[in-house]
Amino acid sequence: MSGTTRKKKPSLNLQESFESIKDLLSTTKTQLDSSDISLRPSIIENLGRISALAESFTDGRLKADRDCTDLCDTLDQEGVTLWNISGLVSKYPDDDGRAMTGALRLAAFRLVEAGLEGKPGLETLIHVLGLASKTGATLSALGQYDVAASVLTSAAKYEEMMRVEDDPDGTYRHSKTCVRTVYFSCRMESAWQEGNCTVAEFMAQKLMSKLFCTRESKNVTSPGPVAIYDEQRLVLPAHDRVVLAAKLHRIGKTILQDQAVKAQGKASDAIVWLRKAFGIVDQEEANPGALELKISILRTLARAYFLSECYDSAEATLEELTPALDASKDHKSSEYQELRWLKLATLKKRQPGDTAILAAFKSIINHMDFTEANVTEILRELRTFGHQQTLVSAVTQYLLQEALQPNDTESESVDRILLSLIVHCSKDEVHSRAMESIHQAFTSVCEADTELRSIPAAACLSLLWQYGDRHYHAKRWLLAADWFAAGSHRLFRAQHSTSASKCHRKAALCYIEQHEYSRAAAVIRCCPSNEAATHYLAFLVATFQGLEDEAIQSMYGMVNSPDFDRQMLLLATKISHESEMKNVLLAVLEALLKTLNISNSGETVVEAMALLRCIIRLVLKLLAEPTTTRAILIDSMVAHFRTAKILADTASKQKAVSLIIKDVTWLWRTAYNCAVQGCSDWDGFQEQISALFDISKDMIEMFCQASPVEVGPDLYNHLMNASFSSIAGRGSANRILFSALTYLLEVFAAREALKAHGAVNVRIMPPPALDIEPMREISAEIKSCKARISHIIESEKITGDDDLLRAQYFLHTLRVFEAEILAQLKDWDQLSKIIGDAVTSGSLAVATYEAIADILWEEKECPVNVLCGGLEAVLHATLDHNSLSLEKYARWLRAIATIILARNTSADRIKAIGYIEQAVSMMENSVADESYPMDERFWLLATSYNTGFECLEASLLDEAKRWFEASTVICKFVPGGTERAEKISETYAQLLSRYAPT
């Protein structure tokens, strides 16, 4: 009711007040009969005015000097009527009628009070005090605490009058006690609601003094004196006692709540009220409604003890609640769970040991629903036990086991429990215990056929890797390995199939850092074999163990994996270099070169050249070791030189040689020096040596073309040497070329040694049968080499006499090479041209003449005209330069003469006799140290005699004469020559006489 209700109107005389009340009552009663709830606000307002007028009437009556008994009786009757109507107020959905009831009771009480006689009897006082108590209670329930306090305060004088009123026979003793108790109860509650704590406590004390006496308690929950029942003074009905206990509990609970939010609140103030409430309800065992209230009071009392730091009393109170909790069917109610949590908090303060706390946790877990909020609360509480690792592990494991039971557990609960367990185990100082807890938890989830979702599984793995990385960076390798290995559990394979291999690899890396290579290898074998990272770790293990073959095999597996990353090869290069395993480093560099994407980018070509230089240097180092497999390394080196040449050609086409000019210089020098060294050290590798010379030649030419300045003569000398040596190596499969090259080297050996190619000592094996195409290629290369050397000479790139002499020897020898190839190709016309060039090339071509003559003579399919012409040309050239031995001259002359005489023409015979006569001249001019071979002399003698005889028979007397004369002269140079000469002369004379008549 509004505050205007309490305002008093200006003083009116009693009659006017009475009339006003009657008028309002008349109007109000008429409206009370209506069912229209819209009239209720006006009715309540009128009832408030009636209350105020009645209160004013009461005050005026006490001051009046006239008798107003009739008016009082009327008001009293009207008050009773309104009170009776208050119990009949209808309730509607939009209005429950409580406000109407409160207004009716207030008006009724004020009318009854106004109609009260001056000295009411004991029964009347009991009735009026009861009305006041009920009215005050109703108004308090409506929140109109000031109005209720006004009513109850007004009734205080009636309580005092009733207290002093004599009841000789005790007829009203029980009624007096009951109504006073109710009054004190209502006054207490009203004062408390109004905030008047002093009055509330005073009323509570009077109330307890009326109902209870003080006796020593044996209740362990409440040390010290506590109120218990005095059986002789039980005056309230059971229901009212329970209601009273509820009021005391409500007040105590309110005090506890208010004190709990204050910084320095005193929860002990609430204990006083709660103990009073418990003292009442504790004896109501037979009352079915008292048990629930008792549990509620004990719960609040235990909390009050806890907040007051009376932990023993709090625990004892909770223990007394245990039977009630066990007897209840609703074990999972929030109130009961609060008690379990309170017990846990109490135990936590008392620190009784892990067993008791674990039991408290289990009790909470067993009676909770696995919602996100509940699980979060458990996990949050466990954080406060961070130093008790064993306890936290046990609770978390039990929580996980219960969450995995077939119930309505949210899947997020299992996820959060696992994450919390991992975080907790990371703080455990006993590493083995932590790992065991994690493994046990993961296994439990798997055995429960529960599958983690993708995101929680990833979160768990992330935590495991995070803690593993933490140990790894702290160099606790073995601990880190265990954390990484935990992530390989089968629990994560469903959602993250690759996680196991990643975890295994991380663990293996830790074992490698710990130098436990056997364990690392065992872990690596658990990984799939089609992943590059797995092979990379295997490569590391093999490298650190010094197992070259295994390291190379692992490297190849890494390169061939579908997820290969070239960065791995760069790391492998660094590791193999640091480990000084040259064979492994070579294999890695070669693989790195293969993975290089050669494009039009100049930077790519530069990188490739750098790799090739590293590879070639490494091969040369390996070749210097006595235990290496030379054939494989030499072939590998030549292959890399060829690759470098291809790259250089590509750069040349793109006009980007300037980017690799230093590489080109290094390559031609290295290839040249390797080839020179190979001539003396690499037996059986002629083809490879020739290839190196050829590559060196190409690189020199490229350098000369790309150089912005004129290069020196030395470079052209090397170009000639490389060009010639390349051809010599390819042609060295021929027996004839062997002799020519040997001769050439003998000439140069004494002059320039290695600088002039003197170190080249090619051992030529008997020639295999050659195919036509390779021979044609060699022929073309010889022509190119000749043209190259000739250009160098003609353009005066070299000026030294020795250099020019060497260049001439190269050209003469190349002619021999070309003659050999042309003879095998049966290209006789071209061979004839070669012979013509040779015989006109000067005195330095003496060795060339002999070599070409040997080629022609031993070639069985050489045409006679070519053979003869060649031999004649060679013979004339040697004679011109006086550079042929008599022995070879004699043999070549026999060959020429034989061929010419076989043609059997006059011109040929004349030519032949000319050669015979020349031979005679040679014999006449020969010295003792070098005489004409005797067998050739006899052949010349026989051939001259027989040819002359044949000419004589053919009547060719002039020719016959020359032949006989030659034979006669030859007789001087053979044993028994005089007799032979006489016999020849005699025979010639006889034959001549025979044909003389004719």
C-alpha positions, 0 to 999 in steps of 0.5 A: 500500500502506498505511503499516503495510506498512513497520512492522517486527514485534518482533525474532524470530530468523531461524528464526521469521521464516523460518517465518512467511514460509513459513506466509504464503506457503503461505496466499497461494499457495493464494488466488492460484489463486482467481478470487474477487476478493473475496480480493484485499484479504486477499492484498495484506495478507498480501503486505505482511506477507511484505514486512515479514518479509522486510525484517526477515529481511534486517536480522537476517541481517546481524547473525546469527553463524550460517550461514543459506544454506539459508534464503536460497536458499529465500527467493530461490526464493520471491521469484522465484516471486512475481515471475513470478506478478506478471506473470500477475495477471488483470484484471477490470472491478471490479479492474484488478489493479495493486494486486495486482501492486504487492504481489506485486513488493514481496514478491518484491523483499524475498524476493530481497533477503533471499535475497541472498548476502553478496557477490553477483556483478555479474550478481546485482546487475544483476538485483536493481537491475532488480527494485528499479527495476521495483518502485519504478516500479510502486509510484510508479504506484500512488501509494505514493511512500513505499514506492517510495522505500523500495525504491529507497533500499534498492537504492542500496547495490546500485547502488553495489556494482555501480558499484565492481564490476570488469568487466575484459572489459566483458561487463556494461558495457552491462547495467550502464549500462542498469540504472543508467539505469533505476534513476536514472530510477525514483529520479528520478521517485519522488523527484519524486513524493515531493516530494524535489526535491533527490534528483530533480534529483540523479538527473536529473543522474546520468542525463544524465551517463550518457546524454549529454555537453555540446556547443554547440547550434545549435538556435535554440530553446534558446540556450546549451548543451543536451544532445545525444546522444553516439553512443558512449554510446547505451545505452538502447533507443529506446522507453526513451529516449522514455519517459525524455523523457516523464518529464522532460517530465512533471516539467517540465510539473508544475513549470511548472503549479505555478509558474504559479499562484504569485504569484512563480513561476519558470517558468525552473525548468521550462525546465531539465527541458523542455530535457533532455526535448527534447534526448532526443526531438529526435534520435528522428526515426526513432521514430514515437512521438517526433513527438507527444511532441516537439510536446508538449514544444515546446508546453510549452517555448514556454509556459515561455519565454513565462512566463519573458518570453523572448519571442524564444525562445518565438516561435522555438520556436513557429516550429519547431512550424509544420511539425509543425502543418502536417503534422498531419491534426488541425488543429483539436485543442485542443493545436494551438489552444493553440499558435496562441493562445500564438503570438498572446500572444507576438506581442502581447508583442513588438508586431511590427505589425498584419500579424503579429498579424492573421495569427495571429488568422486562423490561430486562426479558420481552425482553430476551431469556431464555438462560443460558447466559441471566439467568446467567447475571440476577442472577449475577446482583441480587447478587449485591442487596443482602441487598435488600431482597424484591427486589431480591425476587420479581425479582427472582419470576418474572424471574421464572414466565416468565421462566415457560411460554410456550416458548423455555425456556431451562429447565436449566433456571428454575433449576438455578432460583430455586437454586438462589432463595434458596440461596438468601432466606437463607440470608433473615433476615425475616425467614417467608418471606424467607419460603413464597418465597420458597413455592411460587416458588415451587408451581409455578413450580408445577402449570406450570406442569414443572418437575424438573430433578433428578440432579437439584432436588437433588441440591435443596434438598441439599441446603435446608438441608444445610441451615437447618443443619446450623440452627440446629447446631446453635440450632435454631430448629424451623428455621431449621424445616421450612427449612427441611419441605420445602424439603417435597414439592410435587415438589420433589416427582417425582424424589425423592420419599423418599425425603419427608419422609426424610425432615419430619423426619429432621423437626420432629427431630428439633421439638423434640429438641425444646420440641414441641413433639405434632408438632413432632408427627404430622410431623412423621405421614406424613411419611411412616410407613414402614421405620425404621427411622420414627419409631425411631423418633416416639420412641423418641417422645413417650420416651420424653413424658413418654409414655411407651406403645407407645415407645415400639410399635414404637420400635417394628415397627422399628425392623420389618421395611425392612430398619432396622439398628441395630445401631438404637437399640443401640441409643434407648438403650441409650435414654431409659436408660437416661429416666429411663424407665425400661420397655422400656429399657427392651423391647429394650434390648430384641430386641437388643438381638434378632437382634444379629447374634449368630455365631461362633465368640467368641466376639458375644457370649460375647456381647450376654452374656453382653446383657443378664446380663443387661436384667436380672438385669433390670428384677430383678429391675422391680420385686422389684417394687410393680406395675409390672406384676410379671407373665410376668416378671418371665417368661421373666427372666426364658426365658433369663436364658435359652437363656444364658444357650444355649449360654454357651452350645454353647461356651462349645462345641467350647471350648470357655467357658474361654471367658465367665467364669465371665458371667457363674459365675454371671449367676449361682449365680443370678439364684440360688439367684432368685430361693431361693427368689422365694421360699418365695415370688413367690407363684404359680411359682413352675415350674419357680423356678425349672427351675432357680435351674436347670439352676443354676445347669447346670451353676455350673457344667460348671464352675467346668469343665472349671475352671483351678483350683480346686473349693471349697466345697461351690460350690459343696454345691450349686450344690447339693442344686440347683440339689435337689431343681430343682427336688423337684420343679418338683416333688412338684405336688405330694402329697406324695412328699410334705410331704417329702419335708416339713419334709426335710425343717423342718430339715434344717431350724434350721441349715442353713437357706438360705445357706443350702436351708432353705429359700425354702418354696414350697407350693405344690398344689394337683397334676394334672394328669401327662402324661407318658413322663413328668414323665419319664423325671422327673424319669431320672432327679432324677436318674441323681441328685442322681448320681450327689450327690453320686459322690460328696459324694464319691469323697469327694468334701464336707467334713463338717459333716453338708454338708454330712448330708445334702447330705444324706438327699437329697439322701433319699428324692430323693428316695421318689421322685423316688418311687412316680414317679415309682409308677405312672409309674407302674414300680414295679420292679424298685420300689422294687429296690428303696425300697431295697436301701432305707432300707439299707441306714442307720438310716437317712432314717427313713423318707424315710421309712414312705414316701415309705410305704405311697406311696405303701399303697395308690397306689391302683394298686400296686401288693400285693407282692410288697406292702407286700415286701415293707411294710415288708422291711420298717417295719424291717428297722424301727424296727432295728432303733427303729424310728417308732411310735407304731401307724404307726407300728400297722397299717403297721403290720395289713396291712402286716398280712392281706396280708399274711393271705390272701394267706392262706398258712402254711408258710404265717400263720407262718410268720403272727403269728410271726408279731402278737407275735412281736406286743404282745411283743411291747404292753408288752414293751410299755410305758404309753406315747406311747401305742399300739392303742386300735383299733389295739389291738382288731384287733389283738385279733380278727384276732388271735382268728379267725385264730386259730379257722380256723387252728383248724378246719383244724386240724392244731393243732400246728398252732391253739395253737399258735394263741389261745395262742397269742389271750389269751395274747392279752386279757391282753391288752384290756378292759374285757380281763379276761373274754375274755381270759376265754371264749377263753380258754373255746372255745379252750378246747372244740374244742380241746376235739372234735379233741382229740380222733383223 
